[in-house]
């Protein structure tokens, strides 16, 4: 039988593109410390600045407002703890949603332990947060609202462009943070248009390397740094920069081409074809989806069994967030959406970086449906 390799777990990570690899190798040759004053260091610093210019042009912000980090988790932690503790004298309430990435939810759980008044907004069956509930939580002593742009398990696009208007009326001192790890490069990420004070992004979701991310912070926002010990990145994020990862991030961001309309069509077609061949439930609304993620439940099947059956056929999917793949507890995202236990236990995530070619699409649909049918016979 012909060996197949169909990778459908791009929300977990993507394969580095040739442009990113080339930029990384160039940086390996330009190995000077970017803080050094001689030519080798200056050349390394130029690579960082060139990558920074690409990233900031995509965000539509100033270069000095973007800081490179080790990834989305560090960016989220820095934004959340830096804002909450930096503004604690102004108020003690902070708000997030129940469908956030673990790097956000665990940060807010820690804030609860630190004595903050944390409010968690629910989501509906479509995977979209309840904006009326969020509005009800806003008070004068609210200092931080953190809501993701695109959900990593369902692909649901959250109404982040509507939040600042609500906050300005009821919580004028509050800062808005948006985790845009799953949307940067795929959808317009527009911090100035949204009024977002902080934006988190990551390289390895758009064909860069793992271990590199960035955090946008609006000029003038009072964010307390988490790290100390050096003058790099205006002393906010000290430590010798990951020149290779940053250069590759800029190259990947410049090279990545993603057609949202095409991907939404591809996702809808895939969902329709799977529904014709298998008993499935699509988790989340097609209307408010990025096109890059599809979450499907096969009620009556254990998702982990299906995952390994598909792996044996050369198809790679996941059962949810890569950061919680070893957590035996049910998906907190699907639970927040009101999904049943059977739906949650049988849920897999397909995530895309581009459409499949027709032959691979046919193979994927047929194989997923047939393997699910085989497993269902024995469950």
C-alpha positions in Angstrom: 0.0 0.0 0.0 1.2 3.5 -0.8 2.6 5.4 2.1 0.6 8.5 2.9 1.5 11.5 5.0 -1.4 13.9 5.5 -0.7 16.3 8.4 -3.8 17.8 9.9 -2.5 19.1 13.2 -1.2 22.6 12.2 -2.8 24.2 15.2 -0.3 22.3 17.3 2.7 23.2 15.1 3.6 23.6 11.5 6.5 22.4 9.4 9.2 25.1 9.0 9.1 26.6 5.6 12.2 26.9 3.3 12.4 30.6 3.9 12.5 30.1 7.7 15.2 27.4 7.4 17.3 29.6 5.1 17.0 32.6 7.5 17.9 30.4 10.4 21.0 29.0 8.7 22.1 32.6 7.7 21.7 33.6 11.4 23.9 30.6 12.4 26.7 32.0 10.3 26.0 35.5 11.7 26.6 34.1 15.2 27.7 37.3 17.0 25.9 38.5 20.2 23.5 41.2 19.0 24.5 43.3 22.0 28.2 43.4 20.9 29.5 46.6 19.4 31.7 45.0 16.7 30.6 44.0 13.2 29.6 40.4 14.0 27.2 41.6 16.7 25.9 44.5 14.6 25.1 42.1 11.8 23.2 39.9 14.2 21.2 42.9 15.5 20.3 43.8 11.9 18.7 40.4 11.5 16.6 40.9 14.5 15.5 44.4 13.4 14.7 43.1 9.9 12.5 40.4 11.3 10.9 42.9 13.7 10.0 45.2 10.8 8.2 42.4 9.0 6.2 41.5 12.2 5.3 45.0 13.0 4.2 45.7 9.4 1.8 42.8 9.6 0.4 44.1 12.9 0.4 47.8 11.7 2.3 49.0 14.8 5.6 50.7 15.6 8.8 48.6 15.9 9.5 49.6 19.4 6.2 48.3 20.6 7.0 44.6 19.8 9.1 42.4 22.0 10.4 39.0 21.0 9.8 36.1 23.5 10.2 32.4 23.7 6.7 31.8 22.3 3.0 32.2 22.9 3.1 31.0 26.5 5.7 33.5 27.6 3.9 36.3 25.7 0.6 35.4 27.4 2.1 35.1 30.8 4.0 38.4 30.5 0.9 40.2 29.3 -1.3 38.8 32.0 0.9 39.0 35.1 2.6 42.2 33.9 -0.7 44.0 33.4 -2.5 42.6 36.6 0.4 43.4 38.9 1.4 46.6 37.2 -2.2 48.0 37.7 -3.1 46.4 41.0 -3.3 49.8 42.8 -6.0 50.8 40.3 -8.2 47.7 40.8 -8.4 44.1 41.6 -10.8 42.6 39.1 -9.5 40.8 36.0 -11.6 39.0 33.3 -11.0 36.1 30.9 -13.1 33.4 29.3 -13.5 29.7 30.0 -12.3 28.7 26.5 -8.8 30.2 26.6 -5.6 28.4 26.0 -4.1 26.8 29.1 -1.3 29.4 29.2 -4.0 32.0 29.8 -6.3 30.0 32.1 -3.5 28.8 34.3 -2.2 32.3 34.6 -5.6 33.5 35.8 -5.8 30.7 38.3 -2.5 31.9 39.7 -3.9 35.4 39.9 -6.8 34.0 42.0 -4.3 32.5 44.4 -2.6 35.9 44.5 -5.9 37.5 45.7 -7.3 38.9 42.5 -11.0 38.9 41.8 -11.1 36.7 38.6 -14.2 36.4 36.5 -14.6 33.7 33.8 -16.9 34.4 30.8 -18.8 31.4 29.4 -19.2 30.4 25.7 -22.3 29.3 23.8 -22.8 26.2 21.6 -21.2 28.1 18.7 -18.0 28.5 20.7 -18.3 32.3 20.9 -18.0 34.0 24.3 -21.1 35.5 25.9 -20.3 39.2 25.4 -23.3 40.3 27.5 -21.9 38.3 30.4 -18.5 39.9 29.9 -20.2 43.3 29.9 -21.9 42.5 33.2 -18.5 41.7 34.8 -17.0 45.0 33.8 -16.6 47.4 36.8 -14.6 50.5 37.6 -11.9 48.5 39.3 -11.4 46.1 36.4 -7.8 46.4 35.2 -7.5 43.5 32.6 -9.6 41.7 30.1 -7.9 38.8 28.2 -9.9 37.2 25.4 -8.3 35.1 22.6 -9.0 35.9 18.9 -9.3 32.4 17.4 -9.9 29.4 19.6 -7.2 26.7 19.3 -9.6 23.8 19.7 -12.6 24.9 17.6 -11.4 27.8 15.4 -14.2 30.0 16.7 -13.4 33.7 16.0 -14.1 35.8 19.1 -15.6 39.3 18.8 -12.4 41.0 20.1 -13.1 44.1 17.9 -16.2 44.8 20.1 -14.6 44.6 23.5 -12.7 47.9 23.9 -15.9 50.0 23.3 -17.6 48.2 26.3 -14.5 48.5 28.4 -14.1 52.2 27.7 -17.6 52.9 29.1 -17.5 50.8 32.2 -13.8 50.0 32.8 -11.8 52.9 31.4 -8.6 51.8 33.3 -8.7 48.3 32.0 -6.2 46.9 29.5 -7.2 44.5 26.7 -5.0 41.5 25.9 -5.7 39.2 22.9 -4.0 35.8 22.4 -3.6 35.9 18.6 -1.4 32.8 18.4 -3.9 30.9 16.1 -4.9 33.9 14.0 -1.7 35.8 13.2 -0.9 35.3 9.5 -4.3 33.8 8.9 -6.8 36.6 9.7 -6.2 40.4 10.1 -4.7 41.1 13.5 -5.3 44.8 14.1 -4.4 45.9 17.6 -4.9 49.6 16.9 -8.2 49.1 15.2 -9.4 46.8 18.0 -7.9 49.1 20.7 -6.0 46.1 22.1 -3.2 47.0 24.5 -1.4 43.7 24.2 -1.2 41.0 21.5 0.5 37.6 21.7 1.8 35.8 18.6 4.0 32.7 17.9 6.3 31.6 15.1 5.7 27.9 14.9 2.1 28.3 14.0 3.0 29.9 10.7 5.9 27.7 9.6 8.6 29.3 11.8 10.5 27.5 14.5 9.3 26.5 18.0 10.7 28.6 20.8 10.1 32.1 19.3 7.1 34.4 19.8 6.4 38.1 20.2 4.3 40.4 22.4 2.9 43.7 21.2 2.5 46.3 24.0 0.8 49.6 23.3 3.1 52.5 23.9 2.4 54.0 27.3 0.8 50.8 28.8 2.1 50.2 32.2 3.2 46.5 32.0 5.5 45.2 34.7 8.3 43.0 33.3 8.7 39.4 34.4 12.4 39.1 33.8 15.3 41.2 35.0 19.0 41.3 34.3 19.9 42.9 31.0 19.4 45.8 28.7 18.1 43.8 25.8 14.8 44.8 24.3 14.7 48.1 26.2 15.2 46.1 29.5 11.6 44.8 29.3 12.6 41.3 28.1 16.3 40.9 28.9 18.5 38.1 27.9 20.5 37.4 24.7 18.0 37.2 21.8 17.3 34.0 19.9 18.7 35.4 16.7 18.0 32.4 14.5 14.5 31.9 15.7 13.7 35.6 15.4 15.1 35.8 11.9 13.2 32.6 10.9 10.0 34.1 12.4 10.3 37.2 10.2 11.0 35.1 7.1 8.0 32.9 7.8 5.7 35.8 8.4 6.9 37.4 5.2 6.5 34.2 3.1 3.2 32.8 4.6 0.2 33.1 2.3 -3.2 32.1 3.7 -6.5 32.7 1.9 -9.2 32.8 4.6 -12.1 32.6 2.1 -10.5 29.6 0.4 -9.9 27.9 3.7 -13.5 28.5 5.0 -14.8 26.9 1.8 -12.4 24.0 2.2 -13.4 23.4 5.8 -17.1 23.5 4.9 -16.7 21.1 2.1 -14.7 18.7 4.3 -17.4 18.9 7.0 -20.2 18.2 4.5 -18.4 15.2 3.0 -17.6 13.7 6.4 -21.2 14.2 7.4 -22.3 12.2 4.4 -20.1 9.2 5.3 -20.1 9.2 9.1 -22.2 10.0 12.2 -20.6 13.2 13.4 -21.2 16.4 15.2 -19.3 19.5 14.1 -18.4 21.5 17.3 -18.8 25.2 16.7 -20.4 27.5 14.2 -19.2 27.5 10.6 -20.3 31.1 10.3 -17.8 32.3 12.9 -14.9 30.0 12.2 -11.4 30.9 10.9 -11.3 28.1 8.4 -8.1 26.8 9.9 -9.6 24.5 12.6 -12.4 22.0 12.6 -13.5 20.1 15.7 -15.5 16.9 15.1 -17.2 14.6 17.5 -17.8 10.9 16.7 -20.3 10.1 19.5 -19.7 6.6 20.9 -16.0 6.4 19.9 -13.0 7.1 22.0 -11.1 9.9 20.2 -7.6 8.6 21.2 -8.4 5.2 19.5 -9.4 7.0 16.3 -6.3 9.2 16.5 -4.0 6.2 16.5 -6.0 4.3 13.9 -5.6 7.3 11.6 -1.9 7.6 12.4 -1.5 4.0 11.1 -3.0 5.2 7.9 -0.7 8.2 7.6 -3.2 10.8 8.8 -2.2 13.0 11.7 -4.9 14.7 13.8 -5.2 15.6 17.5 -7.7 15.3 20.3 -7.4 19.0 21.3 -4.8 21.4 22.5 -1.2 20.1 22.2 -0.4 21.8 25.5 -2.9 19.6 27.3 -2.6 16.3 25.3 -1.4 14.4 28.4 -4.2 15.7 30.6 -6.9 13.0 31.0 -9.6 15.5 32.0 -12.3 16.4 29.3 -11.7 19.3 27.0 -12.4 22.5 29.0 -13.4 24.2 25.7 -16.0 21.7 24.7 -17.2 21.4 28.3 -17.7 25.2 28.3 -19.7 24.9 25.1 -22.1 22.5 26.8 -21.1 19.4 24.8 -22.1 16.0 26.2 -19.7 13.5 27.6 -20.0 11.3 24.6 -19.4 14.2 22.2 -16.3 15.3 24.2 -14.8 11.8 24.5 -15.2 11.3 20.7 -13.9 14.7 19.6 -10.9 15.1 17.3 -9.4 18.3 15.9 -8.3 18.8 12.3 -6.3 21.9 11.7 -5.0 23.2 8.4 -2.3 25.5 7.0 -3.7 25.3 3.4 -6.2 23.1 1.5 -5.5 19.5 0.7 -5.1 18.5 -2.9 -8.2 16.6 -4.2 -6.5 13.2 -4.0 -5.4 13.7 -0.4 -8.8 15.2 0.5 -10.6 12.1 -0.8 -8.3 9.8 1.0 -8.6 11.7 4.3 -12.4 11.8 4.2 -12.8 8.2 3.2 -10.2 6.9 5.8 -11.6 9.0 8.7 -15.1 7.7 8.0 -14.1 4.1 7.5 -11.8 3.9 10.6 -14.5 5.5 12.7 -17.0 2.9 11.4 -14.6 0.1 12.3 -14.0 1.4 15.8 -17.8 1.9 16.4 -18.4 -1.8 15.8 -16.4 -2.7 18.8 -17.3 0.1 21.2 
